[in-house]
Structures are given as structure tokens and as C-alpha cells.
Amino acid sequence: MKRIAGIRELSTVAILVAEVLFFAWYLWPEAGRTHPFFNLDNALLVLKYSSIYGIAAVGAAVVIISGGIDLAPGAVIALSGVVTGHLFVASGVGLGASVAAGVLVGLASGLLTSLLIVKVRLPPFIATLGMMGIARGVAFIITEGQYYDVSSRLAPGWRPLGLPADWLAPVVLLVLAVVFQILMTRFQWGRAVFSIGGNETAALFSGIAIGRIKTTVYVLGGVLAAVAGVVLVIVQGQGKADLATGYELDIIASAVVGGASLTGGRGSVAGAVLGTLIFGVLRNALPQIPGATFYDRLIVGVVVIVIVVMDQLMLRKK
């Protein structure tokens, strides 16, 4: 029982369940009306859009576990979506090649970020902050303030990978979450990531190739953010430079709420996915409460601070 109680993800599940129950109670409709929050269609909507940013949160969790930070996933999501939309709509390139190019954007951004951190030795905060500005700026330069209507070029009833469009993001998230959970828990690479985040000096003397592991971490973070951008463009049907603006906080917060420690060395992919669902429910339910729409950023910030403070108190107690 002690071992079960010590599972960090259980507290995240408890927060998610309590949140759903609270909004189900608070938004309970008058007799005869459909519940505006607690229904299958709305649950699918929450799952769909939470999954898009959950894909990027998986990469952010791996970066944070390694002791780093990535402020660029929102901008990379936008740039990958813009590149995909530009090639598919404006240049007439096939959808498969356009999607591949969008994912390569994440690969390139991850390589550049890792180069700045590993070779130039810039702090991750500065390197990823610069990458955030570069990616967002390039996206606006490509679009010139316009947007690409991807949906107009997709056939009616188009089913990506044979799935309904609404299920694309959840399925992609599930597959990636399982893959990275296994990589982080059962492979030497995952153990090396935890070791570097826990104590980089000890990891170095243990023979771990610090630079190579950090490079793979940031490259994978960029690729996953790009995958999220491609999925967002396909689901939403538009490639715009202002996509995912400000979602860096949500992505990082999802990983932190899911148990990733900002000091590195602790966290999990499963926790990041659960954290994404927590914020997805929050963003879906708050607009349905009169006057509460403007409080979402405030609540996200407060939640992050509270979780980090609790995490530090638990760490000191241990």
C-alpha cells in the first residue's frame, strides 16, 4: 500500500477526477437541458485539443527531466504548421511531403537549440527563448500575416490514417506516450536522461555522454512540438503564424503538474499527459462560467506555483 500511495501519477489522477466532478456539479443544468460540460461530445472536444498540446508536453517533460527547459514549443508548433500549410496550399506539394517538411522544422529547431546549449554552452533558458523568437518570426515572414486554408484542399469526410479527424490527435498522443514511457523507463537512454537531470557531474563520471544525450533530448522535444503543429493544422484546417501563442506555459505546466521537477531528475511521460488533460478541462469549462473566461491564465499561474512549492517541500522532507 505504501508503494501504491507513493506513485506520483495517482495524485495527478485525483486532481483530474476532482476537477471534472467539480465542473460537472457547478455547471449542472436546469431540468431537461443537456449538460454543457459533462457530455460525450464535449469530452471528445477536450480530449482532441488537449492531445494536440499533450504531444508537445511529452517532449517538454523529457527536457525537464534532463534538467533543462524549453520555451520554444509553442513557436515551433506554429512554424511547423505554417510550413505544412504553405507547401500544401500555396506550393501544391502533396500532403505527405508537406507533413514531413513540417516535422523536419522541429528537427532543425531541436538541432540548433542543442548546438547552442551543448557547444556554445548557452543556458537552456536563453537558447530556447531565442529559438522561440526565431521560429515565431520566421512563421510570420512566411505567411506575411495571412493564413493557409488547409481544409479547403482536403476531401470532404477525409480520414487521416483511416481515423475520423477528431480522433487523430488522441491516437497520435497515445502512441507517442506509450513509446516514450517505455524509452524513459526500460532503456539505457531514459536512465541516462534521469541521471543527467539528477546529478550531471555524477553522470559524467559514470561514463554517460552528456552532450549526446542532451542533443537527443532537445531534438526529440523539437520533433514532438512539430508533430503537434502538423496535427493541429490538419485538425483545425488552418496554418497560421499565431497558432499556440502563449502555450509554452501550458505545455511546461502540464509536465510540472504531472510530476516533472524543474530541478531535473524526476518526472514521467504519463504524468505529463495527465497534466495536459487537467489544463484541457480547465480551459474548456471556465468559458462556460459567466465572467470566468479571463481568469484562466491567473489560475494556470497559481497552479504552477502551488505545485512547484509542494514539490520542493516534499523533496526537502525526503
N, C-alpha and C positions, 0 to 999 in steps of 0.2 A: 504493500500500500504506500509506503514511503517513496518507493521508486516511481510509482504512478503519479503521486502527488508532486514529484519533482519535475515532471515533464512540463517545460515552459509553454508548449503549444496549448496545453489544456486551459491555461488561464486566458489565452487569446480566444479560444473557442467559447469560454464562458462569457467574455466581453461581447463577442458577436451575438451569442444567443440572448443575452440580456438586452442588447441594443435592439434586436429585432422584436423582442417581446414588448419593450417599452414603446416603440413606434406603433406596433400593432394595437396596443392599448390606447395610446394617446390619440391616434388617428381613427379610432373606431367610429364608423359612420352611423348615422341615424338608421332606424329600422327600414329595411327594404332596399337600401343603397349598397352598391358594391364597395368593398373596402378599397380605398385609394392606394394603399401601400401593401397590404397583406393579401396579394393575389398572384396567380401564376404568371400572368403577363408582365407584371411589374418585377417579379423575381427574376424573370429571364432578362429584362432590361438591365437590372442591377448586375447580374452575372455577366452580361455581354460587355458592358463598359468597364466594369471592374477588371475583367480578364485582360482587356487591352493594356491597361496600365500595370496589371499584375505581371505581365510578361517582362516589362522593364524592371519591375520591383525584384524579380528573381535575380537579374543581373546586379542590381543595386545591393541586394543582400550579400552576394558573393564578394563584391568590392568592400563592403563594410566589414565583413568577417575577416578580410585580409588586412584590416587596419587602415583602409583608405576611405575615400569619399568621392562621389561622382555627382557633380552638379549639372551635367550636360544631358541627361537622358531625355528631358522634355524637348530640348532643341534638336537633338538627333532624331527623335520621333517626327518632328515637323519636317526636317530636311529630307529624311528618307521617304516620307510621304510625298513631298514636293517633287523629288527626283522621279519617283514611280509615276506620279501623275503627269509630269512633263513628258516623259518618254512615251507613256501610253496614249495620252490625249493629243499633245502638241506635235510629237515626232512620229506617231503612228507605229511605234515599236510594239511587238507582241506583249501580252500581259506577263507571261512567264519571264521574259528577258527584263521587263521593266521592274518586276518584283525583285529579281536577282540583283539588279543595279541598286535598288533601294537598300537591300541588305548589305551590299558592298560599301555603301555610305557609312554604315555602322562599323564595319571592319576598319575602314580608313580612319574614322574618328578615334576608334579604340587604339589603333597603332600609333597615331600622332600623340594621343594622350599619354600612352605608356612610354613613348620616346621622351617626352618632356619630363615625366616622373622618374624613369629609370636612368636615362642617360644624362639629361640636363640637371636632374635632381631638384626639380621644382616641387614645392609642396603640392599634394593632390588637390587641395582646395583651389590654389591659384591656377594649376594646369587645367582642371576641369571647368573652372569659371571662364577662363579664356576660350576653351573649346565650346562652351555654351554660347558665347557671343559670336564666335566664328560660324558655328552651324546655323544659328538663327539668322545671322546676317546674310549668309550665302543663300538661305531659303528665300529671303525677301528679294535678293538680287535676281534670282531665277524667275520668281513669279511677278516681280515688279508690282506687287500689291494686289495682284489678281488671284484667282483660284482655278484649279483644273477640275472640271466636272467629269469625274471618272465614271459615275453611274450612268451617264448618257451613252457610254460606249460598251456597257455591259448588257448582255442579252436579258430580256425580262425573265424573271424566275431563275436567273443564273445561280448555280450551286457550286461554290468553291470546294474542291476536293470531294464532291458528291454530297456536301452537307448544306443544310439551309444556312443562309448568310449569318443569321443571328447566332448560330452555334459554332461558327468558325473560331472566334476568339476564345471561348471556353475550352474547346478541344485542343487548340494550339497551346494554351496555358497549361492544361492538364498534362499533355505530353512533355513539355519542357520542364514542368515542375518535377515530374517523376524522374526524368533523365538527370536533372541537376541534383535532386535529392540523393540519388544513388551515387553520382560522382563525388558529392561532398562527404558522404558517409562511408563509402565502401572502396574508394580508390585512393591511391597514394597522393594523387594531385589534390584531392579535397583535404586530406590530412595536412598537406603542406600549406594550404591556404589558411587553415586554422592555426597552424604553428607560427606562421609569419605574423598573423594578427595578434596572437597571444604574446609572443616574445621574439621579435625579429632577430635579435642578437643570438639567442639560443638556437633559432632555426638556422642561422648562418653557420654556426659551429657544428650543427648536426649534419651539414653537408647539403642543405637544401639550396637550390639555385634561385636565390631571391629574385633577381632580375627577370628570369624567365617566367617564374610563377606570377609575378606582378603583371608582366606583359600579357599573359594569357587571361588574367582576371579582368583587366581593362578592355581587352579586345572582345572578350565574351560579353562584358557589360554593354559595349557599343553595339555589338551584333544583336543582342536581345532588344535593346532600345529601338534599333532599326526594324526588327521584326514586328515590334509593337506598332511602329509607324505605318508599315505596309498594311498590317491587319486593320488599323484604324481607317486608312484611306479606302480600303475595299469595303469595309462595313458601313462607313459614313458616306462614301461616294464622292468625297471632295479632297483634293490635295491643296492645303493652304499653309502659308508660312507662319501663321499664328496658332496653329494646332498645338495643343498641350502646353500652352503658355501658363507658367506658374505651377506646373505639375511636378516639378523637381521636388518640392516639399512633400507632396503627397506620396511620391514614389519612395523617397527616403523614409518618410514617416511610416509607411506600410511595413518596411523592413524592420524598423526600430520597434514598432508596436508588436511585430511578430517575434521579437526576442533578439534581434541583432544588436550587439553592443557597439556603440560608437567608438569605444576604445579598442575594438577588434578582438578576435579570438573566440567569439560566441555568436550564435545565431543559427538559423535554419531556413531552407527554402520553403518548407511547408508553412512556417510561421509568417514569412513574407506574403504568401498567398492569402492566408487568413487575415493578415493586416490590411491587405488590399480590399477584401470583402467588407471589413469594418468601415473603411472610409467610403466605399461604394454605397453602402446602406445609408451612411450619414448624408452623403451628397444627394441621394435620391429622396430621402424623407424630409430633410429640412425645408426644401422649397414648397412642400405641401403644408407646412405650418405657416400661417399668416405672420409676416414680419420676421421670420427666422432665416430667410434666404441670405441675409447679409452677415449672418453670424458664423457661416461655415469655416471661413479662414481663421477666425478667432478660436473656434473650437478645435480645429486641427492643430494650431499652435499650442494651445493649452494641453491638449492630449499628448503631444510630443514631449513637452517639458515634464509633465507628470510621469510619463513612462520612463524617461531617462533618469529622473530623480529617484524613482522607485528602483530602477535597475542598479544605480550606484549604491543605494542604501543596502540592497540585497547583496551586492558584491562585497561591501565593507563588512557586512555581518558574517559572510562566509570566510 
